[in-house]
Each structure stands twice: as C-alpha cells, then as structure tokens.
Amino acid sequence: MSDLLKSGKEAVLPCYFELRGRKEMLIDGFESLVGYDEKEIRFICGGYLVKVQGNGLKLEFLNDGKAVLRGILDSFEFSGKGEKNCRE
C-alpha cells in the first residue's frame, strides 16, 4: 500500500493525468522526468515519484511539464511523502 493511502491524507497534486485506454497516457504539470526506458517511465510530481510501467513505452511528446506516453500500460503508481502537497 502506498505511503499516501497509509497516511490517511488527501493529496493535492499539481498534475493532471488522463488515461486513454490502456495504450496512451497524458501527464500535465510534472516537475521532472527522472527515468525512462521501454518498461518504466518515472516522473516527480508534487513531491511524489510517479511510476508508469508497461511494455514498449515511448514518450511521444515531452515539453514544459507535459508528456504523452504510448505503449502497453500495465501499472500507474505514486510513492513518497509529498508533504508539501498533502493536508491533514
């Protein structure tokens, strides 16, 4: 279970995520891209590490905190504390 769910806090993320089926994802408002290969793409968003895993992942678009990912999406995960964007 993620730290966010265990904490009972509500996340206020500055990012927008949109899944378009299982083959495309739009991310808007991330802070940085920290890892990228065909099986995993990682972003920092609001103090959280956001991890997308799958097969054949590609960044089709990447500019100014916006990205479009394509491939077979298997999982989407948040981890970390993200205190600056959570409230009691």
N, C-alpha and C positions, 0 to 999 in steps of 0.2 A: 504494500500500500504506500502511496506517495506521502512525503512529509506534509504536503498541503492538506490531504484528507485526514491524516492523523491529528493535525493541529486543531482542526475544527474552525479554522479561519476562512474567511471569504477572500478569494483572490480578485484583485482588480488589475488585470493585465492590460498593458498599453497596446497589446497586439490583437489583430483580428485574424482568425483562422477560418477558412472555408474549404470544406471537402467537396469535391466534385466527383462523386462516385468513389471508386477505390483506386482510380488511376491519376488523380490530379488534386493538388492542394495549393491554395493561395494563402500566403502569410504576408501581413502588412503591419509594419511598426516594430519589427525586431531590432535589437541593438547591434548584434554582431553574429556573423557566421563563424562557428568555431570548429567545424569538422564536416567533411564532405567526401563520400565515396558512393559507389553504386548500391551499397546495402544500408547506409546510415547517413543522415544529414542532421547536424546539430546547430541550434541557434541559442543565443541568450536573449531572453525576453522578460523584462520586468524583474530581473534578479533570479529568474528560473532558467534552468537548462531545459530546452525543448528538443526532444529527440524524435525523429521520424525514421522508422525502419521499414525496409521492404526489399524489393529486388529490382534491379535495373533503374535505380533512382537517378534522375537528372535534374539539374537546375536549368529550366528552360528560360527563366528570366530572373535577374538579380540586379537591383538598383535601388539605392536610397531607402533601405529598410523594407523593401518589398521583394518577394520571391514567388515564383511559380515552380512547383515540383511536379515531375511526372515520373511514372513508373508504377509498379505494383506496390501499393501502400499496405503494410501489414500492421503497423502499430504507431501510436502517437502518444508521447509520454512527457510529463512535467516532472522535474526533480529539483531539489534545492530548497532554500529557505524563503527567498523573496520577500523579506520583511518590509522593505520599503513600499511594497505594493499590496500588503495584506493588512487587514484591520481586525481587531478583536470583535 
